[in-house]
Each structure stands twice: as structure tokens, then as C-alpha cells.
């Protein structure tokens, strides 16, 4: 990898933190001393390592999510791996930095120099969104690792992804230097998995850039812009990561777990909204009836009544239900 100096970026600036935030970062250091270690990396990143066993889950997580989502305010990877006796390494960012920070590069360089990843029989990298980009980009340091990236950006380099106008404040950040183009960094992975929603145009375009023989794309239509949150609510994400750490994760495992969407209210509401937007009242009514019969959802019952009234005005009726033996 070339040793070119990255352009200035947001990771260089010290973030403003209130007393609660400062206390939380300090607590990571205290807990890290018992579990393994915690190490600050520059102004906006840190590494939290729990040394438990020969399987290692490496996650990239936002401080905001850890503090706001996890009841114990500890990294998701730590809570997931501890009951199994697995090790975890969480790279934490303060804000959406895409981990484009020389301090983070130097940390991974040191892990490589110390042959850190060679101490583990199995290594899994995981992240979502900007953290999914980082999981793919830094997986190059652990050849043979399994990588699961949810809605990852391939790069924000305007020369490659200038069509993505969502992150204009990152345009000064260099994605052309070390650990830059995430799809290329996956070359040494044992297997990479990219989870995305093809109906989210920007996410689908980034996913297309990950097209490689060693990357399996898991297309989840109409899952929406917050895939990680919905997979968590459906109790799909944790079993996927557990399977990856156990060495049994593949596309079939994902699709079996993903059947849980049939009972996920958020997903079903989103799918109903899509059918409404597309002007498909009959299909929307069939979907609502199915949900009412299986889950007795009051919102879907109310929407079903509205749709049946609309269909009646158009001279249409729902097809009869199939008889079951």
C-alpha cells in the first residue's frame, strides 16, 4: 500500500463533548483495562479489545449508537462475543468519519506488524454504512477473514462516486490514499457479503462497485435506508454474526434467517407504503389481509378496511382465501 499522505479531513478536528460523553469515553478505558485494553486513536477514534478466545469479531461502531442503543453502553461486539468466549475488537468513531484517519491507519499497520490477527483461528469483520465501508477497507489487514458489510459505501472519492450527493461534507476527505477503495481491500478476504436494498439507488450503486468473485451480494428489496436497525429488530443480525464467528455463515443461512421479515411490522409497513406509492391497491390489500390473519395488526386492519372501500369503488374485490387442509 502506498505511503502517500492523506488530505486533511474531519477526523483531524477535536470533537466537542459534554461531561457525559467525556465520562463515557473514560469508562471505556476502565472497562478495557479489565477486558483487554482500550486505546484512543487520534481525536475521534478509539479501539476497544476484549481478549477471550481464538475467534475474533472486529466491528466498526459509532459512539452515538453505542451510547444510545446498547443498554450497557458498551460495544455491540463485546456483548455478542462474551457469552461465547470469543474475542472482540471494536473500532469506535465519534461521528461519521469513515475512519479516514492516519491514527487508525497506523493502528492497523501495527496490528499487521505484530501479526495480531494470526493469533486467531477465525476473524470476522462487520460494519454498517460508513462503518461497513471501514469493515471492508480494513479487512485487508486480516487475510482470509469473513466480512459482512451492511449498506457500505465503496468510496466517497468524487472521481469515482461523484453521483452520491449525500455526504458532501466529506468531499475534502481523501479516499484515494491508504485503505481507500473498499472493494479492492476485500481482495484478501475469505468471503465478503454485502447487504443492501436495491430500491435505495445510491446504496445499490455502491453495492455494484463491490462486484467481485469473492463477494456475495445479498439484495433485500424494500428494506429501506436503515437496514442494520431493521435486521436487529427482526433478530437477524446477531444470528448472522454468530454464524460467521462459528464458520457456518453463507447466503443460505442469511436467507433462512431473513424470513423473519414476514413478521416484522416495520418491514411490512414499509412494503405496504411501497405498494401504495406504486398505485397497487389490490396487492396492498392482499398484504394487509395476510398480516391481519397472521399477526392481528390493528394498523393493518384499519388500512385493509380503507383499501377494500377503495377497491369496491373501482368494482374490484379481494380474491378468496385459499382453503387449507
N, C-alpha and C positions, 0 to 999 in steps of 0.2 A: 504494500500500500504506500502511495506517495506521501512524503512528509511535508506537503505544502501547508502553509499557514492559513487557517480558515479566516474568512472575513468576519468583521465584528458582528455580533449577534446579541439578541435579547438576553441570552444566558450570562452575558458579562455583567449585567446590571444587578446590583443588590436589591432584592425584593423588599417591599415594605411589609413588616409583620407586626401584628399586635401581640400583647402579652400572652394570650392563649396560644397563639401559633408558636411563639418562641418557646413556651413551656413544652409544647408537644414535640418540637424538634429535639429539645433537651432530653425528653423522656425516651426518645428513640435510642439515644446514646446509652442511657442507663440500662434499658432492656437489652440492647445489643451486646453490652458487656457480658450479660449472663448467657445469651443465646449463642453468640459467636462474636460479632462486632458490628458497630455502626461507624461509618466513615463519611464525613462531609466531603463533597466533591465540588469545589468552587462555591459560588454564591447561591446556586439554585438547585443543586442536586445532592443526593446522598446515596450511600449503599448500605443496606441492612442485610446482614448474613446470619443465618441460623444453621449451625453445624450439627446435623443429626444423623445422616446416613449416606449411603453411596449413590442415592438418587437425588438429583438436584433440579429444582424448579426455579428458573430465572424469570422474574416478571418485571415489567416496567409499569409503574403506577404513579398517579398524580397524588400529591399530598392532599389536595382538596377532596379527592374521592376517598382516600383512606380515612380522613378525619370525619367526613360527612356520611359515609356509607357503612363502614365496619363498626360494630358496637364497641369493640375494644380499641378502636383507633390504631390498629396495627395492620401491617401489610396483609393483603388477601392471601398471598403465597404462604406466609408464616402460619396463618390459621389453618390453611388447607393441608399443609405438609406435616405439621407437628403430630397429629394423631397417627400418621403412617410411619413415623420415624424417618422421614425424608428430610433432606436439607433444602433450604431456600435461599435465594439471593434476590433481593428486590432493589432495583434502581428507582429512586424516587425523584420526581421533578416538582418544582414549585411553579405551577403554571404550565401552559403548553409550550414547551421549549424544543420538542422533538429530540431532546437530549443532544443537541448540536453544541457541545461544549468541550473545549480542549481538555478540561479536567476529567470528563467522562472518557474521552479517548485514551488519556494517559492511564486511567484506572484499568481499562480493558487491556491495554498494552501490558500492564504489569501482571495481570492475570495470566496472559499468554506467556510472558517471560518466566513466571513462576510455575508454569504447567498446572495451573489451578484446576482446569476442567478435566485433566487426565486422572484426577483422584476419584472421579465419579464414573460409575458404570453406565448411568443413563442421565442425559441432560435434556431438559425441555425449556424452550423459550416461549413466553407468552406476553401479549400486549394487545391493546385495542386503540384504534385511531392513531393519534400521534405516538402513543406507546406501542401500538402494533408496528408502526414504521420502525421504531427503535429495536423491537424484538427481532425483526428481520435483519436490520442493518448490523447489529452487534452479534448476531448468531454466527457470523464468520469466524469469531474467536473460538468457537467450540465445534470443530468439525464432527459431523455425524449426529448433531443434536436434532431433535424434533422441534419444529417451530409452528406455533398456532398464532396467526395474526388475524384479528377481527377488524374489518374496515381499515386496513393500513393504507397510508399514502406511500407511494413508491418513492417520491421525492417532491419537493416544492420548488425545485430549480425551474425558473420561468422559461429556460431554454427547452425544457422537456415537458413540463406540466403548466405552461402558461395559461392553459384553458381553465385551470382551477382558481377561481377568484375568491375562494372562501377565506384564505389566510394571507391577505395582502400585507399584514403587519410583519410577516416572516420573509418578505421579499429580499431584505438585506442579509438574511441568514444564508450562509454558504452551505449548499448541499452537493457541491462539486468537489469537495476535498475528501478527507478520510472518512470511512464508513458512510459514504454519501448516498449512493443509489441502492436502495434496499434490495431490489430484485437480484442484482449482481452479488450482493453479500450473502444471499441464500445458497450460492452455488455449492458450498461445502456441507450443507445440511443433509441429514439423513433423509428427511422428508419435511416439506413445508406445506402448510394448509392455510389458505386464505378464505376467510368467511366474509361474505358481502351480500348486499341486496342489489340485484341488477336494476331495480327500479329507481335506485338512487344514482343518478347519472354520473356524478363526479366519482363516487366510490367505485362504480363499475369500470370507469376509465382507468382508475389507478389499478384495479384488480387485473385488468387486461395487460398492464405492464409487467405483472408477475408471471406471465405465461412462460413456464419452463417445464422441462420433462419431469423434474423432481418436485414440482409444486402442484398440489391438488386444490382446485378452486371449488369451494362449497357455496353454491349460489342459493340464496334464501330469499325468494321474491316476497315483496311486501312486508318485510320485517321492519323496515323503517330506518331512521337515522341513528337510533340508539340501540344497536344490536347487542352490545355487551350487557346493557341493563335488562333487556328482554330475555336474553339467554339465561341470565342469573335468576330472574323471576320465574322462568319455566323450569328451573333446576336442571339445566342442561350444561351450563358452563363448567361447574365443578366436576361432574362425572367425566366430562371430556378431558379435563386436565388430569384427573386421577387416572384415567385410562392411558393417557400419554405417558405419565410417570411410571405406570405399570408396564409400558411397552406394548399395549394392545390397541392403541388408538388408530383408527383408519376411517375412511369415508363411510363405510357401512355402519360403524359404531356411531358416528355422528348422526346419520340419518335415522337410526333407530331411536336415539335419544331425542332427536328433533321432532318426533311425532308428538311430543308433549305440547306442541303449538296448538293442537286440536282442542286443548282445554285451557289455553292461555287467553284470558279476557282481553288483555291489551292487544295481542296479535289479532284476535277475532274482530275487535272493534276497528282496528286499522284496515283489515281486509274488507269489512263492510263499508268503510268510508271510501276505499278504492272503487268498489262496485258502484257506489252512489255517484262518485265523480265520473265514472265511465258511462253512466246512464243505463245501468243494468239492473233495474228494479226486481225482475223475476229471480235472477241469481242471488241478489241481496236477500230477498225474501226466503229463498230456499236455505241460504246460510243461516239466517236468523231463526228459522224454524228448527233447523238441526241443533243449534245451540240451546234453544229453549227446551227441546226434548231431552237433551243430554245433561245440561247444566242448570236449567231453570233460571236463566239470567233475566232479571226484570227489565234491564235496559233493552235487551234484545227482544223481549216480549212486546214492549212498547213500540219498538221500531218495526217489528213484524206487523202489528196492527196498522201502522201508518202505511206500510208497503202494500198490504192486502187491500186497503182502501184505494190506494193509487192504482193498483192493478185492476181492481173492479171497474174504475172509471174508464180504463182502457180496454175493457172487455176481456180481461185475462184473469185466470185463476191459477193457483198453485197446483202442480201435478200431485196426484195422490201419493201417499206414502207407500213404500214397498212393504208388503207383508213379510214378517219374519217367522221362520218355523219355530 
